[in-house]
Amino acid sequence: MATASTRNRPLSPHLQIWRWGPHMFVSILHRLTGDGMAFAGLGVLLWWLGALAGGPKSYETFAWAMTTPVGYIVLVGISWAFFTHMMSGLRHFALDVGAGFELNTNRFWSILSPILGVALTAAFWALLLLR
Amino acid sequence: MGNGTSIGRVRGLGSAKTGAHHWLLQRFTAIGNLLLVLWLAVSLVLLPDFGYASVAEWIARPIPATAMALLVVSTFWHARLGLQVLIEDYVHEHGNKFACIAALNLAAFAGAAFGVFCVVRLALGAHA
């Protein structure tokens, strides 16, 4: 594969070449929140289900851990990651059908997606805490 | 992979021929996640409290139990596809890549199986 003729081929330009734009930020955020949820989110989900299946005592341990300051940071982080990934994922669905590639439209939704993610996270916790 | 003819040097280096399938599954499971996790978020808001009795009683009901089992499968499947792309992007050495994807498959199947088992156990009245 890496013969003398192919080894010294130039690599395609990466992050350090391009001028930064919101579309790069939202793309990186999509991977970050997705892979973050794959570990932290699914880990907490399994802990929650396992604690429920284990009975009241194990559930008590889970409930204690999740109501510590670190627990709240983890839960808020997971919910933020979900809503942010959801908004950038919906943006991907639009891009998948070929829409939203015009420079201004692309820029608009790249900026709005993560903002809506934060807004939905705030709304979710407001509903949880104020009910 | 041979070193002789032109075709021998490139054979096997192209796409794995399943890229479109992977891409589509990522979208299908994304739609599943969208519906199921939003259902979970709404359900959490509607729960009277997060005490053991309330949550266990809720999750043992047929529809929440079914939706939660589907949520576990859909999210683990989607995460497995996404992490595979992460590995393929950053782990270039063939042996390491194979080991990472093998470990990912084990973790994804084990996690999903554990989650579904817990839901079934609750639904069939573990502590009722």
Interface residues (C-beta under 8 A of the other chain):
Chain A: M1 T3 R31 G34 D35 M37 A38 G41 L42 L45 L46 L49 G50 L52 A53 G55 P56 Y59 E60 A63 S79 F82 M86 G89 L90 F93 D96 F124 L127 L128 R131
Chain B: M1 R9 L13 R27 A30 L34 V37 A41 L44 V45 F50 Y52 V55 A56 I59 M68 V72 T75 F76 A79 G82 L83 L86 G111 F114 G115 F117 C118 V119 R121 L122 A126 H127
